[in-house]
Amino acid sequence: GIVQSLRILAMFDKQFQKLWSVTEVQIHMERKEGLEHIFDEENPESEEISILVTWNDCDMAEYFCQENPGTILEYTVEISPETEIPIKSFQYYKSLNFATITDEDYIDKSSSFSSHPTQKYSTRFDGLVPSTSYMIHISTELDGKTVVQTKHQFKTLHNHGSEAKE
């Protein structure tokens, strides 16, 4: 089928793989006091930690969905080790191409996530444990079959800040 062919092409052609990979992936960490970027903060063990994963469409999304209207493109986000809800799925939707709106224009100032750029998609994982390494996998899928998958690794550290890697 078409998905298997695209997957094989993506395995051998890194440029083609990049066209199907989600773009602008960001991982932000939230503590009870508010949101801090995952690279900078100290996390005492008693604190609950949540993360917000944000991203934009792969470069092929709009074109492929326009040319293949019966095909469902979706993104699946998985975290391991598992947290409260370890797998979340998001179906592609066409952007309405509104002018870019800044955070100050529409996000409630009391929201802990208001200080970060807004991507098209976002999901939150709760119940992360300090001093633990986590892996986030984001898959681009057509009709439920994976074309490409990206991985993003990070570690919540105790007393020395946190770091993230791709």
Summary of the structure (lengths in Angstrom):
residues: 166
radius of gyration: 17.2
end to end distance: 30.5
largest distance: 51.0
contacts: 448
relative contact order: 0.26
helix: 17%
strand: 41%
